[in-house]
Amino acid sequence: DNGGVIVVPAFTVLGAPYWKPEATGTITGLTRGSTTAHIARAALESIAFQSCDVIRAMEKDTGLSVNVIKADGGAAVNNLLMQIQADYSGIIVERSANIETTSLGASYLAGLAVGYWKDREEIKGHGGIDRKFKPVMEKEKVERQIKLWHRAVEKSY
């Protein structure tokens, strides 16, 4: 629970899909009852909200639907963040068994180049999914939180 707190992390610029260089980082919804846990949760949620906004922009621009989010990197080890991402996007999040997939991909390409791997088909059996996160949050709550997020974003510029 974010306790009504929303963080807009526009510390240098508010990027895609807003592209607002004049935006500033903001924390809205603070009350006497707000705790550091509310702010921390809101900061995690801001990552998910921004990802959702980019996904929706991509879907609008391409006419295609995103059916799964494949997550890797350091933030992907945070189970709470992955669940928040699934809840707010309404999309299943699959966390890779190897969270450093960029490095892994580079090593696969190097292996192909020197003949360690015969072809791309041989590589396909490696890797895999560590965990899937399915959306479980009530749709009304998701819509309410996204509305608060968009209001906070508008206040940041």
JOJORA-V943057 format. One record per residue. N is the residue number from 1. RES is the residue in one small letter. SS is DSSP state (H for helix, E for strand, - for the rest). OMEGA is omega in whole degrees, 0 to 359 (999 if undefined). D_LAST is the distance of its C-alpha to the last C-alpha in whole Angstrom. Layout:
n: <N	N>
res: <RES	RES>
ss: <SS	SS>
omega: <OMEGA	OMEGA>
d_last: <D_LAST	D_LAST>
//
This chain:
n: <1	2	3	4	5	6	7	8	9	10	11	12	13	14	15	16	17	18	19	20	21	22	23	24	25	26	27	28	29	30	31	32	33	34	35	36	37	38	39	40	41	42	43	44	45	46	47	48	49	50	51	52	53	54	55	56	57	58	59	60	61	62	63	64	65	66	67	68	69	70	71	72	73	74	75	76	77	78	79	80	81	82	83	84	85	86	87	88	89	90	91	92	93	94	95	96	97	98	99	100	101	102	103	104	105	106	107	108	109	110	111	112	113	114	115	116	117	118	119	120	121	122	123	124	125	126	127	128	129	130	131	132	133	134	135	136	137	138	139	140	141	142	143	144	145	146	147	148	149	150	151	152	153	154	155	156	157>
res: <d	n	g	g	v	i	v	v	p	a	f	t	v	l	g	a	p	y	w	k	p	e	a	t	g	t	i	t	g	l	t	r	g	s	t	t	a	h	i	a	r	a	a	l	e	s	i	a	f	q	s	c	d	v	i	r	a	m	e	k	d	t	g	l	s	v	n	v	i	k	a	d	g	g	a	a	v	n	n	l	l	m	q	i	q	a	d	y	s	g	i	i	v	e	r	s	a	n	i	e	t	t	s	l	g	a	s	y	l	a	g	l	a	v	g	y	w	k	d	r	e	e	i	k	g	h	g	g	i	d	r	k	f	k	p	v	m	e	k	e	k	v	e	r	q	i	k	l	w	h	r	a	v	e	k	s	y>
ss: <-	-	-	-	-	E	E	E	-	-	-	-	-	E	-	-	-	-	-	E	-	-	-	-	-	E	E	E	-	-	-	-	-	-	-	H	H	H	H	H	H	H	H	H	H	H	H	H	H	H	H	H	H	H	H	H	H	H	H	H	H	H	-	-	-	-	-	E	E	E	E	-	-	H	H	H	H	-	H	H	H	H	H	H	H	H	H	H	H	-	-	E	E	E	E	E	-	-	-	-	H	H	H	H	H	H	H	H	H	H	H	H	H	-	-	-	-	-	-	H	H	H	H	-	-	-	-	-	E	E	E	E	E	-	-	-	-	-	H	H	H	H	H	H	H	H	H	H	H	H	H	H	H	H	H	-	->
omega: <180	178	181	180	176	176	172	187	180	187	175	179	172	187	184	356	185	181	181	181	181	181	177	176	182	170	181	176	180	175	176	181	180	180	176	177	177	181	179	178	180	178	176	180	181	177	180	179	180	178	178	180	179	179	180	177	178	179	180	183	185	186	180	178	173	184	180	174	178	187	173	181	186	182	183	179	181	182	180	179	180	178	177	180	179	182	185	179	185	185	176	176	176	178	180	176	175	185	178	185	176	178	180	178	178	179	176	179	178	178	175	183	182	176	177	175	180	180	182	179	180	182	187	182	182	179	179	183	176	185	174	177	182	178	179	183	178	184	181	179	178	181	179	181	179	177	177	178	182	175	180	178	180	179	185	179	999>
d_last: <26	22	23	20	18	15	14	11	12	9	12	12	10	9	12	14	14	10	11	7	8	6	4	7	9	10	13	13	17	19	22	25	26	24	25	25	26	23	21	22	23	19	18	21	20	16	18	20	17	16	19	20	17	18	22	21	19	23	25	23	24	27	29	30	29	29	32	31	29	31	30	31	30	30	27	29	32	30	31	29	26	28	29	25	25	28	27	23	24	27	29	32	31	34	34	36	39	38	34	35	35	34	37	39	38	39	42	43	43	45	48	48	48	51	53	52	51	53	50	47	49	50	47	45	47	45	42	41	39	39	37	36	33	33	31	32	30	30	28	27	26	24	22	21	20	18	17	15	13	12	11	9	7	6	6	4	0>
//
